[in-house]
Amino acid sequence: MLNQLSDKRIDDKKPRKQGITYIIDKLQGFDKENFTIISPMIDIVKIYGAYPMLISDEQLLDKIKFYHQNNVLVSAGSTLTEYAIRENVFEQFVKEASTVGFDIIEIGENNIQLSPEQKKKASSMIKSHGLKHHWKIGKKDPSRQLTTEKIIHKINEALIVNQDKIILEANLGYSVGIYDEKGNIKWSILSAITSNISPDNIIFEAPLEVQQAALIAEFGQRVNLAEIKLENVASIESQRRGFLSKASFSISSLKKNPNGGPATKFIYFILQNKSPLEQSDLIHLTGLPRRTVQASLEDLKEQGLIYEKSNLEDIRRKVYHLAKEGWV
């Protein structure tokens, strides 16, 4: 219906590499006929927490079979994986997960700490049973949040072990990861992360509708979203195809203006219009002293609004880009 008015869906055929929608199954009831209708919009379903242990193997097999019939991959959550690692039954867990039909295993470090060697071993074991895996980065407890630098380090570490997507932890969507206590996005943290890591490699947990709308508005339909309730799937797909939802009107603000003095704001304005630029270009265009330009650039980098790269022709010279250009 009116197909010519809808944006063409990126990666419209599964398995998708971009624009992934990752829902959660909390053993809630749902209309199977309607699920079949919206299943082309769903890429992965995670059977939440330890719930696979609360039902019989027969029921779990039937549930996974239903999702497979609708071309939806099935994941075991990181809570169950961490439990298996702590109880020293990880190999048995992976084998049984493969037997019942899981396609993906999430691995996190919410309550455990794994060395790079342990991560490589776990990754190899999962792959040996024909399964894929996603590393989950972050802590569920608001009082135990990782620094931005630590998040970036953990993401890079995980990508070295497994060149696939990572999941950015959000728990319930408040005071965790890239979200503040009201559920709004901390844009400085998000910009710092996506300046260093391509969003193509990230699946953002976004439990709240306003978070989903803001991330789609920021990154477009290619953004990967997880921790999605079934009733939000059609709304997310509508937004991916260029239509606004009610949540779109609740977005408080997208990019915030930079903090700092007039020089910092002036340099950010110049980069918004002429990025990428070298430091010498900025000195020439602004007429500001070198030290002032250097201090302002450092301030903007700390806020996650710009990032620095070496000039390919002369690695001693640095080129400055807006953070949003980090999606390559």
C-alpha positions in Angstrom: 0.0 0.0 0.0 1.5 3.4 -1.1 4.8 1.6 -1.4 6.3 4.4 -3.3 6.0 6.7 -0.3 8.0 4.4 2.0 11.8 4.4 2.3 13.4 1.2 0.9 14.4 -1.0 3.8 18.1 -1.5 4.2 19.1 -5.1 4.2 15.5 -6.1 3.5 16.2 -9.8 3.4 17.4 -11.9 6.4 19.9 -12.6 7.7 20.5 -8.9 8.0 23.8 -7.2 8.8 22.3 -3.8 9.5 19.0 -2.5 10.8 18.6 -5.5 13.2 15.6 -5.7 15.5 16.3 -8.0 18.5 13.2 -8.7 20.7 12.8 -10.4 24.1 10.7 -13.4 25.0 9.7 -13.4 28.7 7.4 -16.3 28.2 4.6 -13.9 27.7 1.6 -15.0 25.6 1.1 -13.6 22.1 -1.0 -14.0 19.1 0.9 -16.4 16.8 -1.0 -15.3 13.7 0.1 -11.7 14.3 3.6 -12.8 15.1 3.8 -14.5 11.7 2.7 -11.2 10.1 5.4 -9.1 11.8 8.1 -11.8 11.8 9.8 -10.4 8.6 10.6 -7.3 10.8 12.2 -9.4 13.6 15.8 -10.7 13.3 16.5 -12.3 16.6 14.6 -13.2 19.8 16.3 -13.6 23.1 14.6 -16.0 25.6 15.1 -13.8 28.6 17.3 -14.5 31.7 17.2 -18.0 33.2 13.7 -18.6 31.7 14.9 -21.5 29.4 15.6 -23.4 32.7 12.0 -22.8 34.0 10.2 -24.8 31.2 10.6 -28.4 30.0 12.9 -29.3 27.2 9.9 -30.2 25.1 8.4 -26.8 25.6 11.7 -25.1 24.8 12.1 -27.1 21.6 8.6 -26.2 20.5 9.2 -22.5 21.2 12.5 -22.4 19.3 10.9 -24.4 16.4 8.1 -21.9 16.1 10.6 -19.0 15.8 12.7 -20.9 13.2 9.5 -21.5 11.2 9.2 -17.8 11.1 12.8 -17.2 10.1 13.8 -15.7 13.4 17.0 -16.6 15.1 17.0 -17.5 18.8 19.5 -16.4 21.4 20.2 -17.4 25.0 20.7 -14.4 27.3 23.9 -13.5 29.1 22.4 -14.1 32.5 22.2 -17.9 31.8 25.6 -17.9 30.2 27.3 -16.2 33.2 25.6 -18.7 35.5 26.9 -21.6 33.5 30.5 -20.1 33.6 30.3 -19.6 37.4 29.1 -23.1 37.9 31.8 -24.6 35.7 29.3 -26.2 33.3 29.8 -23.8 30.3 30.8 -26.6 27.9 27.7 -28.6 28.9 25.6 -25.5 28.5 26.9 -24.8 25.0 26.4 -28.4 23.9 22.8 -28.4 25.2 22.0 -25.0 23.7 23.1 -26.3 20.4 21.0 -29.5 20.8 17.8 -27.7 21.6 18.2 -25.3 18.6 19.6 -22.0 19.9 21.4 -20.1 17.2 23.2 -17.4 19.3 24.7 -17.2 22.8 25.1 -13.8 24.6 28.1 -13.6 26.9 28.5 -10.7 29.4 30.6 -9.8 32.4 28.0 -8.4 34.6 29.0 -10.5 37.6 32.1 -12.2 36.3 35.5 -11.1 34.9 37.0 -12.9 31.9 40.5 -12.6 30.7 41.2 -12.2 26.9 42.4 -15.9 27.0 39.2 -17.0 28.6 37.2 -15.1 26.1 39.0 -16.7 23.2 38.5 -20.2 24.7 34.7 -19.5 25.2 34.4 -18.1 21.7 36.1 -21.2 20.2 33.9 -23.6 22.2 30.7 -21.8 21.0 31.9 -21.9 17.4 32.8 -25.6 17.6 29.2 -26.4 18.3 28.0 -24.4 15.3 26.7 -21.4 17.2 27.2 -17.7 17.0 27.7 -15.4 19.9 27.4 -11.7 20.9 29.5 -10.2 23.7 27.5 -7.9 25.9 29.3 -4.8 27.3 28.3 -3.1 30.5 26.9 -3.6 33.9 23.2 -3.8 34.9 23.7 -2.1 38.3 23.6 1.7 38.0 26.2 2.0 40.9 28.7 -0.1 39.0 28.9 1.6 35.6 32.0 1.4 33.5 33.8 4.6 32.4 33.5 5.5 28.8 37.1 4.6 28.2 36.5 1.2 29.8 33.4 0.6 27.6 35.5 1.4 24.5 38.3 -0.9 25.6 35.9 -3.8 26.3 34.2 -3.4 22.9 37.6 -3.4 21.1 38.7 -6.5 23.2 35.5 -8.3 22.3 35.7 -7.4 18.6 39.3 -8.8 18.5 38.0 -12.1 19.9 34.9 -12.3 17.7 34.5 -10.1 14.6 30.8 -9.8 15.0 28.4 -7.3 16.7 28.5 -6.5 20.4 25.5 -5.6 22.6 25.6 -2.5 24.7 23.9 -3.1 28.0 20.9 -1.0 29.1 19.1 -3.2 31.6 15.7 -1.4 32.1 16.8 1.7 30.3 17.6 3.9 33.3 21.0 5.0 34.7 22.8 2.3 32.7 25.2 2.6 29.8 24.4 5.5 27.5 21.2 6.4 29.4 20.7 8.8 32.3 18.3 8.4 35.3 15.4 9.6 33.2 16.1 7.3 30.3 17.5 10.0 28.1 20.6 9.4 26.0 23.9 10.7 27.3 25.0 12.1 23.9 28.5 12.8 25.0 29.1 9.2 25.9 27.3 7.9 22.8 29.4 10.2 20.6 32.6 9.1 22.3 31.8 5.5 21.7 30.7 5.8 18.1 33.7 8.0 17.3 35.9 5.0 18.1 33.6 2.1 17.2 31.5 2.0 14.1 27.8 1.7 15.0 27.6 -1.1 12.5 29.4 -3.2 15.1 27.0 -2.3 17.9 23.5 -3.5 18.9 22.1 -0.9 21.2 19.7 -2.2 23.9 16.9 0.4 23.9 14.0 -0.8 26.1 12.1 2.6 26.0 10.2 3.9 22.9 11.8 7.3 23.2 15.3 5.7 23.1 14.4 3.7 20.0 13.1 6.8 18.3 16.1 8.9 19.2 18.6 6.3 18.0 16.8 5.9 14.7 16.7 9.7 14.3 20.4 9.9 15.0 21.7 6.9 13.0 19.0 6.2 10.5 17.3 2.9 9.7 20.6 1.0 9.8 20.9 1.2 13.6 20.7 -2.2 15.4 18.3 -2.3 18.4 17.8 -4.9 21.1 15.7 -5.4 24.2 12.6 -4.6 22.1 9.1 -5.5 23.3 7.0 -7.3 20.7 4.4 -4.5 20.6 7.1 -2.0 19.6 8.3 -3.9 16.5 5.9 -2.4 14.0 6.6 1.1 15.3 10.3 0.7 15.0 9.9 -0.7 11.4 7.7 2.3 10.6 10.4 4.7 11.8 13.1 2.8 9.9 11.1 3.4 6.7 10.8 7.2 7.3 7.5 7.6 9.3 7.4 9.3 12.6 5.9 7.6 15.7 4.4 9.2 18.8 7.7 8.5 20.6 9.5 10.7 18.0 7.7 13.8 19.4 9.0 12.9 22.9 12.7 13.2 22.0 14.0 15.9 24.4 17.0 16.8 22.3 19.4 15.1 19.9 22.9 16.6 19.8 23.6 19.0 22.7 25.6 22.1 22.0 29.2 21.9 23.2 30.1 23.0 26.7 32.9 25.5 27.1 33.9 29.1 26.2 33.3 31.0 23.0 36.5 29.7 21.3 35.4 26.0 21.9 31.9 26.7 20.5 33.3 28.7 17.5 35.7 25.8 16.6 32.9 23.3 16.9 30.8 25.5 14.6 33.6 25.6 12.0 34.0 21.8 12.2 30.2 21.4 11.7 30.5 23.2 8.4 33.9 22.3 7.1 35.0 19.0 8.8 37.4 17.4 8.5 40.1 20.0 9.2 43.7 20.0 10.5 44.7 22.2 13.5 46.6 24.6 11.1 43.4 25.0 9.1 41.5 25.9 12.3 44.1 28.4 13.3 43.9 30.1 9.9 40.1 30.1 9.8 39.5 31.3 13.3 42.5 33.6 13.8 42.9 32.2 17.3 46.2 31.4 19.0 47.5 27.9 18.6 47.2 27.2 22.3 43.6 28.3 22.4 42.8 26.0 19.4 44.6 23.1 21.0 42.8 23.5 24.3 39.4 23.8 22.6 40.1 20.7 20.5 41.0 18.7 23.6 37.8 19.9 25.3 35.7 18.9 22.3 37.3 15.4 22.2 36.6 14.9 26.0 33.0 15.8 25.3 32.9 13.1 22.6 31.9 15.7 19.9 34.9 15.3 17.7 37.6 12.7 17.1 41.2 12.8 15.9 42.9 10.9 13.1 46.4 10.9 11.7 46.9 12.5 8.2 47.5 9.6 5.8 50.2 11.7 4.0 52.0 12.7 7.2 51.2 10.8 10.5 52.6 13.7 12.5 49.7 15.9 11.5 46.2 15.3 12.9 42.8 15.7 11.2 39.7 16.5 13.2 36.2 15.0 12.4 32.8 15.5 13.8 31.8 12.5 16.0 28.9 11.6 13.8 31.3 10.9 10.9 32.6 8.0 12.9 30.1 5.7 11.2 32.3 4.3 8.4 
